[in-house]
Amino acid sequence: MKMRKWGILAIVLVLVAVLGLYPLDMYISRPGGAYDLAPLVEVEGGDENNQGTFSLMTIAIGKATPITYAYSNFTDKMKLLPATKVRRHGESDEEYAVRQKKLMTDSKMHAISVAFNKTNLPIEKIFKGVFVVGVLADGAAAGKLQVGDVIQTIDQKQLASTQEFIDEIGTKPAGREVDLQVKRGKQVIHIPLQLKELPGTDHRVGLGIQFEEQITLQTEPKVDIHTEDIGGPSAGLMFTLELMNRLLDEDLTKGYNIAGTGEILEDGSVGRIGGIDFKVIAADRQDIEVFFAPNDELPAEVKKKNPHLVSNYEEAKATAVKIGTSMKVVPVKTVDDALRYLKQLPEK
């Protein structure tokens, strides 16, 4: 009898483990947290005498399990996301993680660029190579290049821009072998590969990759942003405000705890992001007083296909009303909108 009880217990434990740990090919998102940017942003000789805070917001995304899948149907604090809403077609979890880190890197570069331009401080863009963000399964680079590789030279010729990369490859015929110098992690390696016609094109020749430019910025004073395991582009606006707060000899926060979200583009405009409802919930939990939300304009064709889709600001405002927060939700289309709001904000 005792052995039978132990057997039943073992079966129950295995069942619980399977239900709680077995990963499904879908994701669960939930509210994350607010991260004060002061410890994450370094500005050499920057102003440290600020009373309030600028914080970035996160959401938590992880693989769904049978238990979280079931629970998500009974709570508005978790949201089920199909894999197609998170990963690109054919993209592995590892490639997705690399892409998220790249988006964060670009977000930091744009934030630094905008902050230095707004404060009239010197900045120089340095091209480092072509960053591989995708490899076509039947392209020339399949099995040779990886997502995250940075192509630095072609046939020993140093690349100076993505356009030069396009021109160099575009002038070569199918079947031609090229030697690529590639930075992979901390290693620099040489990869020979034979060019092929690009799948689905009219005899165009190429590597069969998706790519973006890889740059670094040289600034005076020197700055650095430490983001550890945070990925994605949505912290761009808040990076920009924190950098400006440290570069200028004034306290832009006016003593308030301020958070927000939104991708920052090179022209200073603020782009739409995902998960803003959960970010509002997380901000309210951590006593944020002002929350900046992208006031994006949805194209007519997008609204037609998705009649229930609203702007980030409208969704953030609706969430704030739903949870009954006293936090002020502020719409912004550009970083200048945020700066104007802060300027008229009374000292706390």
C-alpha positions in Angstrom: 0.0 0.0 0.0 2.8 2.4 0.9 4.6 1.7 -2.4 1.4 2.4 -4.2 1.0 5.8 -2.5 4.6 6.7 -3.4 3.9 5.7 -7.0 0.8 7.9 -7.2 2.7 10.8 -5.7 5.5 10.4 -8.3 3.0 10.4 -11.1 1.3 13.5 -9.7 4.7 15.3 -9.4 5.6 14.4 -12.9 2.3 15.6 -14.2 2.7 18.9 -12.3 6.2 19.3 -13.7 5.0 18.7 -17.2 2.1 21.2 -16.9 4.2 23.8 -15.2 7.5 23.5 -17.2 6.8 22.0 -20.6 7.3 24.9 -23.1 4.6 25.4 -25.8 5.3 27.2 -29.1 3.6 30.3 -27.9 4.4 33.0 -25.4 3.0 34.7 -22.3 3.5 38.4 -21.6 2.8 40.1 -18.2 3.7 43.4 -16.5 7.4 43.8 -15.9 9.0 46.6 -13.8 10.4 50.1 -13.8 14.2 50.6 -13.9 15.6 53.9 -12.6 18.0 54.9 -15.4 20.5 56.8 -13.2 22.5 53.6 -12.4 22.4 52.4 -16.0 23.5 55.6 -17.8 27.0 56.9 -17.5 28.0 60.4 -18.5 31.6 61.5 -17.9 31.4 64.6 -15.7 27.6 64.7 -16.1 25.2 66.5 -13.7 24.3 64.1 -10.8 22.3 66.6 -8.8 18.8 65.5 -9.8 15.9 65.0 -7.3 13.5 62.9 -9.4 14.0 59.9 -11.7 13.6 58.8 -15.3 12.7 55.1 -15.6 12.4 52.7 -18.5 9.5 50.2 -18.4 9.6 46.5 -19.3 7.2 43.7 -19.8 8.1 40.0 -19.1 7.8 37.6 -22.0 8.4 33.9 -21.7 7.4 30.6 -23.3 3.9 29.5 -22.3 3.4 26.3 -20.4 0.1 24.3 -20.1 -0.6 25.9 -16.8 0.1 29.5 -17.8 -1.8 28.9 -21.1 -4.9 27.9 -19.1 -4.5 30.7 -16.5 -4.2 33.4 -19.2 -7.8 32.7 -20.1 -9.0 33.8 -16.7 -6.9 36.9 -16.0 -6.2 40.3 -17.6 -2.7 40.3 -16.0 -1.3 37.8 -18.6 -1.6 37.8 -22.3 -1.2 34.8 -24.7 0.9 35.6 -27.8 1.2 33.2 -30.7 4.8 32.6 -31.8 4.1 34.6 -35.1 3.5 37.7 -33.0 6.9 37.4 -31.3 9.4 35.6 -33.6 9.8 36.2 -37.4 9.0 33.3 -39.7 11.7 30.7 -39.4 13.5 32.6 -36.6 14.8 30.5 -33.7 14.6 31.5 -30.0 18.4 32.3 -30.2 18.0 34.4 -33.3 15.1 36.2 -31.7 17.3 37.0 -28.6 20.1 38.4 -30.9 17.6 40.5 -32.8 16.2 42.0 -29.5 19.7 42.9 -28.4 20.4 44.6 -31.8 17.2 46.6 -31.4 18.3 47.7 -28.0 21.7 48.7 -29.3 20.2 50.7 -32.1 17.8 52.3 -29.6 20.8 53.4 -27.5 22.6 54.8 -30.5 19.6 56.8 -31.6 19.1 58.1 -28.0 22.7 59.2 -27.8 22.5 60.9 -31.2 19.3 62.8 -30.4 20.4 63.8 -26.9 23.8 65.2 -28.2 22.1 67.0 -31.1 19.5 68.5 -28.8 22.2 69.8 -26.4 24.5 70.9 -29.3 27.4 68.7 -28.2 29.9 67.0 -30.6 29.2 63.5 -31.9 30.7 61.3 -34.6 29.2 58.2 -36.2 31.7 55.4 -37.0 30.7 52.6 -39.3 31.8 49.2 -38.0 30.3 46.8 -40.6 27.1 45.1 -41.8 25.1 43.3 -39.1 23.4 40.1 -40.2 19.8 40.0 -38.8 18.6 37.1 -40.9 19.9 34.3 -43.2 17.7 32.8 -45.9 17.5 29.1 -45.7 18.4 28.6 -49.4 20.6 31.6 -49.9 24.4 31.6 -50.5 25.1 32.4 -46.8 23.0 29.5 -45.4 25.2 27.4 -43.1 28.0 29.8 -43.2 26.8 33.2 -41.8 24.9 33.5 -38.5 22.5 36.0 -37.1 24.6 38.5 -35.1 27.7 38.3 -37.5 29.2 41.6 -38.5 30.7 41.6 -42.0 33.7 43.9 -42.0 35.4 43.3 -45.4 34.8 41.8 -48.8 37.9 40.3 -50.5 40.1 42.3 -48.1 38.3 45.6 -48.9 37.2 47.4 -45.8 33.6 48.4 -45.9 32.7 52.1 -45.2 28.9 51.9 -45.5 26.0 49.5 -46.1 25.7 51.1 -49.6 29.2 50.1 -50.4 28.4 46.6 -49.3 25.4 46.5 -51.6 27.5 47.9 -54.5 30.4 45.4 -53.9 28.1 42.4 -53.9 25.8 43.6 -56.7 28.6 43.9 -59.3 29.7 40.3 -58.9 28.2 37.4 -60.9 26.5 34.2 -59.6 29.1 31.5 -58.9 31.8 34.0 -57.9 33.5 33.2 -54.6 34.1 36.0 -52.1 36.1 36.1 -48.9 34.3 37.8 -46.0 36.0 39.0 -42.9 33.4 38.6 -40.1 33.3 39.5 -36.5 31.5 36.7 -34.6 31.2 37.5 -30.9 34.8 38.3 -29.8 36.4 36.4 -32.8 37.3 37.7 -36.2 37.1 35.0 -38.9 37.3 34.6 -42.7 34.4 32.9 -44.5 34.6 32.0 -48.2 31.3 31.6 -49.9 29.9 31.4 -53.4 27.4 33.9 -54.5 24.0 32.7 -55.7 20.9 34.3 -57.2 18.6 35.5 -54.5 15.5 33.4 -54.1 12.3 34.9 -55.5 14.1 37.7 -57.5 14.7 38.4 -61.1 18.2 36.9 -61.3 19.7 39.3 -58.7 22.8 38.0 -57.0 23.6 38.2 -53.3 24.5 36.6 -50.0 20.9 35.8 -49.1 20.9 37.8 -45.8 18.9 40.5 -44.1 21.2 43.1 -42.8 21.5 46.5 -41.0 24.4 48.8 -40.4 26.5 48.4 -37.3 27.8 51.7 -35.9 29.5 53.1 -32.8 29.4 56.7 -31.6 32.2 58.9 -30.5 31.1 61.6 -28.2 32.5 64.3 -25.9 31.8 63.8 -23.1 31.9 60.0 -23.2 28.7 58.2 -22.4 27.7 54.6 -21.9 24.3 52.8 -21.3 24.3 49.5 -19.5 21.3 47.4 -20.4 22.4 43.9 -19.4 19.7 41.5 -20.5 17.0 44.0 -21.5 16.2 43.8 -25.2 14.0 45.7 -27.7 13.8 49.3 -28.8 11.1 50.7 -26.5 13.4 52.4 -24.0 14.7 54.9 -26.5 12.7 57.9 -25.4 13.6 57.5 -21.7 17.3 57.0 -22.6 17.2 60.3 -24.4 15.6 62.2 -21.5 18.0 60.7 -19.0 21.0 61.5 -21.2 19.9 65.1 -21.6 19.2 65.4 -17.9 22.9 64.5 -17.2 24.3 66.6 -20.1 22.4 69.7 -19.0 23.0 71.6 -15.8 19.4 71.5 -14.8 16.9 68.9 -13.3 14.5 68.0 -16.1 12.6 65.7 -13.7 11.5 68.7 -11.4 11.6 66.1 -8.6 9.0 63.7 -10.0 9.3 60.0 -10.7 8.8 59.8 -14.4 8.6 56.8 -16.7 7.5 56.1 -20.2 8.1 54.1 -23.3 8.6 54.5 -27.1 11.2 53.9 -29.7 13.3 56.9 -30.5 14.1 57.6 -34.1 17.0 59.5 -35.4 14.9 62.6 -36.1 13.6 62.7 -32.5 10.2 61.2 -33.3 8.7 58.6 -30.9 7.6 55.3 -32.4 4.9 52.8 -31.4 5.8 49.8 -29.2 4.0 46.7 -27.9 2.7 45.9 -24.4 1.9 49.4 -23.3 -1.0 48.3 -21.2 1.2 46.1 -19.0 3.8 48.9 -18.8 1.1 51.2 -17.4 0.2 48.6 -14.8 3.8 48.1 -13.8 4.4 51.9 -13.6 1.4 52.3 -11.3 2.7 49.6 -9.0 6.0 51.4 -8.6 4.6 54.8 -7.8 5.4 56.5 -11.1 3.8 59.9 -11.3 4.2 60.8 -15.0 4.1 58.3 -17.9 5.0 59.3 -21.4 3.1 57.3 -24.1 3.7 57.4 -27.9 0.8 59.2 -29.6 1.3 57.4 -32.9 -1.0 57.9 -35.9 -2.3 54.7 -37.4 -2.4 54.6 -41.2 -6.0 54.4 -42.7 -5.2 51.0 -44.3 -4.1 49.6 -40.9 -7.2 50.9 -39.2 -9.4 49.4 -41.9 -7.8 45.9 -41.4 -7.7 46.3 -37.6 -10.8 48.4 -36.6 -10.2 47.8 -32.9 -6.6 48.9 -33.0 -5.9 52.2 -31.2 -2.8 54.4 -30.6 -0.4 53.6 -27.8 -1.6 56.7 -26.0 -5.3 55.7 -26.3 -4.5 52.2 -25.0 -2.3 53.6 -22.1 -5.0 56.1 -21.1 -7.7 53.4 -21.2 -5.6 51.2 -19.0 -4.9 54.0 -16.5 -8.7 54.6 -16.2 -9.4 50.9 -15.8 -6.9 50.5 -12.9 -7.9 53.8 -11.3 -4.4 55.2 -11.2 -3.6 58.9 -10.3 -0.5 58.7 -12.6 -0.6 61.3 -15.4 -0.4 59.7 -18.8 1.1 62.2 -21.3 0.9 61.8 -25.1 4.1 62.4 -27.1 4.9 62.3 -30.8 8.5 63.6 -30.4 11.1 64.1 -27.7 10.3 67.8 -28.0 6.7 67.1 -26.8 8.2 65.4 -23.7 10.6 68.3 -23.1 7.8 70.9 -23.5 5.7 69.0 -20.9 8.6 68.9 -18.5 9.4 72.5 -18.9 5.9 73.6 -17.8 5.8 71.1 -15.0 5.9 72.9 -11.6 8.8 72.1 -9.2 7.7 69.4 -6.8 
